[in-house]
């Protein structure tokens, strides 16, 4: 399936090498395409790891195993399969993951629990072990590659390669963070978004890395949606090799902890926004700013209700400032709301204030705003101090076309 590049796409950034991280790709040929679709990342001994995973009750074996593995806090390798999610495949799915772990662990001389595996693609098809073994063998023997090669290899319906870079000063040491992510459809995460991987040369204790990733997730990956559907395979992993030479960051009292936390948070926000920009069939990036909610979590839920509304999303696609649809989405969210305190704006222009249409409302500047590619919707509930910002995209016929043909 040949897909046109998203009009919201951004160029792939310059990501420097991360000490302790070696990237390789290979062709397992999980689908009939002419591209690399297996990624192998070798990590230095002593690498810390943290992860957030889908809350789906039908999670893949990769996710089930990953949830247990991160408790150890250490990692030596990552394998990513693209084109087959290996989800809803019963014991055969788990055996496939364990076979990959064993193959890689024997090559690196490490524990199978230090080998993390992710898979993405069609649900309900067992991962073909002959192709997986050959792909892993090819990756183990291949030459190291660049960040964009890896970003491309993990894609499925993505139309552009997604990566981000950040840095931080930990004491007198500059540490680097590089990340890649894939995701375009089946995006309504309860934790993370499709498959995302963050690498840093900082020395960070596993427990603190997990604390930071979980916190960063709440304002990034868990604040985006494309189509209201949560994947069986959603995973975000963060790896810290410790090769930068900084004093180990054990907690908030450690030198540079605040700076590193800010860098990781920035990384997560960048990656999350890239997924929304590549929403299947998307032509407009939508930012929904909710204020005045009972609390932050309530604001997030209201924002997601608006962002997941097909009526709101199609109105934006049609460049129609139909604020009544926003009212509907606020009302159905199941969160505290008062019709007579609700205010709604598009592009900074208030269409309704305190439950009433603005008397001198001029729709011309709003219409001009909606013709652009980046749309801003503000909602003030007038109830409290809760705030949230949600990222989403419009809903077009392109989404239907992509998903109607997905398995062909």
C-alpha positions in Angstrom: 0.0 0.0 0.0 1.7 3.2 -1.2 0.8 6.2 0.9 1.3 9.9 0.2 3.5 11.8 2.6 1.5 13.6 5.2 1.1 17.3 4.5 1.9 17.9 8.2 5.2 15.9 8.0 8.4 17.4 9.5 11.9 16.6 8.3 13.9 14.0 10.2 16.2 15.8 12.7 19.9 15.5 13.2 20.3 13.0 16.1 23.9 12.5 17.3 25.3 9.1 18.1 24.4 8.0 21.6 27.4 6.3 23.4 26.5 2.7 24.2 23.8 2.4 21.5 24.5 0.5 18.2 21.8 0.5 15.6 21.3 -2.2 12.9 18.4 -3.1 10.5 17.6 -6.1 8.3 15.0 -7.6 6.0 12.8 -10.2 7.6 10.2 -9.6 4.9 7.2 -10.0 7.1 5.2 -8.4 4.3 5.8 -8.3 0.5 7.6 -5.0 0.6 11.1 -3.9 -0.6 12.4 -2.5 2.7 14.1 -3.3 6.0 11.5 -4.4 8.6 13.5 -5.7 11.5 15.5 -3.5 13.9 18.2 -4.6 16.3 19.6 -2.2 18.9 22.5 -3.4 20.9 22.9 -1.7 24.3 26.0 -1.4 26.5 26.3 -3.5 29.6 24.7 -1.7 32.6 22.0 0.0 30.6 19.0 1.1 32.6 15.5 0.7 31.2 12.0 1.9 31.9 8.8 1.4 30.0 5.1 2.2 29.7 2.7 -0.2 28.0 -0.8 -0.4 26.6 -3.6 -0.9 29.0 -5.5 -3.0 26.5 -6.9 -6.2 28.0 -5.9 -8.0 24.7 -2.2 -7.0 24.8 0.4 -8.9 22.8 2.9 -11.3 24.2 5.6 -8.7 23.6 3.8 -6.3 25.9 3.1 -9.0 28.6 6.8 -10.0 28.7 8.0 -6.4 28.5 5.9 -5.4 31.6 7.7 -8.1 33.6 11.2 -7.4 32.1 11.3 -3.7 33.0 11.0 -4.6 36.7 14.6 -5.9 36.4 15.7 -2.4 35.3 18.4 -3.6 32.9 18.6 -4.1 29.1 21.1 -5.3 26.5 19.1 -5.4 23.3 15.9 -4.3 21.5 14.3 -6.1 18.6 11.4 -4.5 16.6 9.4 -6.3 14.0 7.3 -4.3 11.6 4.4 -5.7 9.5 3.1 -8.3 12.0 1.9 -7.4 15.5 2.1 -11.0 16.7 -0.9 -10.1 18.9 -3.9 -12.4 19.5 -1.8 -15.4 18.5 -1.9 -17.4 21.7 1.0 -19.6 22.8 2.5 -19.3 19.4 3.0 -15.6 19.8 4.8 -16.0 23.1 7.0 -18.8 21.7 8.0 -16.5 18.9 9.1 -13.8 21.3 11.0 -16.2 23.5 12.8 -17.7 20.5 13.9 -14.2 19.4 15.1 -13.5 22.9 17.1 -16.7 23.1 18.7 -16.1 19.7 19.8 -12.6 20.6 20.9 -13.5 24.2 23.1 -16.3 22.9 24.8 -13.9 20.5 25.4 -11.2 23.1 26.0 -13.5 26.1 23.3 -12.0 28.2 20.1 -13.0 29.9 17.0 -13.4 27.7 15.3 -11.0 30.2 17.6 -8.3 28.9 16.3 -8.6 25.3 13.2 -6.6 24.6 11.0 -7.3 21.7 8.2 -5.2 20.1 6.1 -6.1 17.0 3.6 -3.9 15.0 1.3 -4.6 12.1 -1.6 -6.9 11.4 -3.3 -8.4 14.5 -4.1 -12.2 14.6 -1.3 -13.5 12.4 1.5 -15.5 14.2 4.9 -14.1 13.6 6.6 -16.4 11.1 9.5 -17.9 12.9 11.6 -18.8 9.8 11.5 -15.1 8.7 12.1 -13.9 12.3 15.2 -16.1 12.7 16.6 -15.1 9.4 15.9 -11.4 10.1 17.6 -11.5 13.4 20.6 -13.4 12.0 20.9 -10.8 9.2 20.7 -7.9 11.7 23.4 -9.5 14.0 25.7 -9.7 11.0 24.9 -6.3 9.5 26.9 -3.1 9.7 25.7 -0.3 12.1 23.3 2.2 10.5 21.9 5.7 11.1 19.0 6.8 13.2 16.7 7.5 10.2 17.3 3.9 8.9 15.9 2.6 12.2 13.0 5.1 12.2 12.1 3.8 8.7 12.4 0.2 9.6 9.9 0.3 12.4 7.1 2.0 10.3 3.9 0.4 9.0 1.3 2.9 7.6 3.5 5.8 8.6 4.1 8.3 5.8 7.3 9.8 7.2 10.1 8.9 9.5 9.8 10.3 13.0 12.6 11.2 15.3 13.6 13.7 18.0 16.6 15.0 19.8 17.2 16.8 23.1 20.1 17.4 25.5 20.6 18.4 29.1 23.5 19.5 31.3 23.9 17.1 34.3 26.4 18.9 36.4 29.3 19.7 34.1 28.4 16.9 31.7 26.2 17.3 28.6 24.0 14.3 28.0 22.2 13.5 24.8 18.8 12.0 24.2 17.6 10.6 20.9 14.3 9.0 20.1 12.3 7.4 17.3 8.6 6.5 17.1 6.1 5.0 14.8 2.3 5.4 14.8 -0.3 6.7 12.4 -3.6 4.9 13.2 -5.1 2.9 16.1 -3.9 5.8 18.3 -5.8 6.5 21.6 -3.2 5.5 24.2 -3.9 4.8 27.8 -0.1 5.0 28.4 1.9 5.4 25.3 1.6 5.5 21.6 2.3 2.7 19.3 6.0 2.0 19.4 8.4 4.6 20.7 12.1 4.3 21.9 14.2 6.8 23.7 17.9 6.4 24.2 20.3 8.5 26.3 23.9 8.3 27.3 23.1 9.6 30.8 23.6 7.5 33.9 20.2 7.2 35.5 19.0 4.7 38.1 16.3 2.5 36.7 13.7 3.3 39.4 14.1 7.1 38.8 14.1 6.6 35.0 10.8 4.8 35.4 9.4 7.6 37.6 10.4 10.2 35.0 9.0 8.3 32.0 5.7 7.6 33.7 5.3 11.3 34.6 6.4 12.5 31.1 3.9 10.1 29.5 0.9 11.7 31.3 1.5 15.0 29.4 2.5 13.6 26.1 1.6 10.1 24.8 -1.5 10.0 27.0 -2.7 13.3 25.6 -2.9 12.5 22.0 -5.5 10.6 19.8 -6.0 10.0 16.2 -9.1 7.7 16.1 -10.0 6.7 19.7 -8.6 3.1 19.2 -6.0 1.8 21.7 -3.5 -0.7 20.2 -2.7 -4.1 21.6 1.0 -3.4 21.2 1.6 0.2 22.4 5.0 0.5 24.0 7.4 3.2 24.9 10.8 2.2 26.3 13.6 4.5 27.6 17.2 3.2 27.7 20.0 5.0 29.6 23.5 3.6 28.9 25.4 5.6 31.5 28.2 6.3 29.0 28.2 10.1 29.3 30.2 9.9 32.5 27.9 12.0 34.6 27.4 11.3 38.3 24.6 8.8 38.5 21.1 10.4 38.8 19.4 8.5 41.6 16.5 10.9 42.4 15.4 14.5 42.5 18.2 15.4 44.9 20.9 14.3 42.4 22.7 17.1 40.5 21.1 17.7 37.1 18.0 15.7 37.8 15.7 18.6 37.0 17.5 19.2 33.7 17.4 15.6 32.6 13.7 15.4 33.5 13.0 18.4 31.4 15.0 16.9 28.5 13.1 13.6 28.7 9.7 15.4 29.0 10.6 17.5 25.9 11.6 14.3 24.0 8.2 12.7 24.8 6.2 15.7 23.7 8.1 16.0 20.4 7.6 12.3 19.6 3.9 12.4 20.6 3.2 15.3 18.3 4.9 13.6 15.4 2.4 10.8 15.6 -0.5 13.2 15.5 1.0 14.9 12.5 1.0 11.5 10.7 -2.5 10.6 11.6 -4.0 8.4 8.9 -5.5 10.7 6.2 -4.8 13.8 8.3 -4.6 17.2 6.7 -4.9 19.4 9.9 -3.1 19.3 13.2 -5.5 20.2 16.1 -4.5 21.5 19.5 -7.3 21.5 22.1 -6.6 23.6 25.2 -9.0 22.9 28.1 -8.9 25.2 31.1 -11.2 25.9 34.1 -11.9 22.2 34.8 -12.4 20.6 38.2 -8.9 19.2 38.0 -6.2 18.3 35.5 -7.4 14.7 34.9 -11.0 16.0 34.3 -9.6 18.5 31.8 -7.7 15.7 30.0 -10.9 13.6 29.8 -12.9 16.5 28.4 -10.1 17.3 25.9 -10.0 13.7 24.7 -13.8 13.6 24.4 -13.6 16.6 22.0 -10.5 15.2 20.2 -12.2 11.8 19.7 -15.5 13.2 18.4 -16.0 12.2 14.7 -18.3 15.2 14.4 -15.7 17.7 15.6 -12.9 16.1 13.6 -15.0 16.2 10.3 -16.1 19.7 11.0 -12.4 20.8 11.1 -11.7 18.8 8.0 -14.5 20.7 6.3 -13.2 24.0 7.8 -16.5 24.6 9.5 -16.4 26.5 12.9 -19.3 24.4 14.3 -18.7 25.1 18.0 -22.0 23.4 18.8 -20.2 20.1 18.2 -17.6 21.1 20.8 -20.4 21.7 23.3 -21.8 18.3 22.5 -18.4 16.7 23.1 -17.9 18.5 26.4 -21.4 17.4 27.6 -20.8 13.7 26.8 -17.4 13.5 28.5 -18.9 12.4 31.8 -16.9 15.1 33.7 -18.2 18.1 35.7 -19.4 20.8 33.3 -21.9 23.7 33.5 -23.6 24.8 30.3 -23.9 28.4 31.5 -20.1 28.8 32.3 -18.8 27.2 29.2 -16.7 29.3 26.7 -15.3 28.2 23.3 -12.8 29.8 20.9 -11.2 29.0 17.6 -7.8 30.5 16.8 -8.0 32.8 19.7 -11.4 34.2 18.7 -14.2 33.5 21.3 -17.4 32.2 19.6 -19.2 31.5 22.8 -18.8 33.0 26.3 -20.5 31.8 29.5 -23.0 29.6 27.8 -24.0 32.1 25.1 -22.9 33.0 21.6 -20.8 36.1 21.6 -23.0 39.0 20.4 -20.5 40.6 18.0 -18.9 37.3 17.0 -17.2 37.7 13.6 -16.7 34.3 11.9 -14.4 35.7 9.2 -11.1 35.4 11.1 -12.1 32.0 12.4 -12.9 30.8 8.9 -9.4 32.0 7.8 -7.8 30.2 10.8 -9.6 26.9 9.8 -8.1 27.1 6.3 -4.7 26.6 7.8 -2.9 23.4 8.8 -2.6 24.0 12.5 -5.9 24.5 14.3 -6.3 25.8 17.9 -9.5 25.2 19.9 -9.8 26.6 23.4 -12.4 25.5 25.9 -12.9 27.1 29.3 -15.2 25.2 31.7 -15.3 28.0 34.3 -15.2 25.6 37.2 -11.7 25.3 38.6 -8.0 25.3 38.0 -7.7 22.1 35.9 -5.9 22.3 32.6 -4.8 20.0 29.8 -3.7 20.2 26.2 -4.7 17.4 23.8 -3.3 16.8 20.3 -5.3 15.3 17.5 -6.0 15.6 13.8 -8.9 15.9 11.5 -10.9 13.0 10.1 -11.0 12.7 6.3 -11.9 10.1 3.6 -8.2 9.2 3.5 -8.6 7.5 6.9 -11.3 5.2 5.5 -9.2 4.4 2.3 -6.1 3.5 4.3 -7.9 1.2 6.7 -10.3 -0.4 4.2 -7.2 -1.6 2.3 -4.9 -2.2 5.3 -4.5 -6.0 4.9 -4.4 -6.0 1.0 
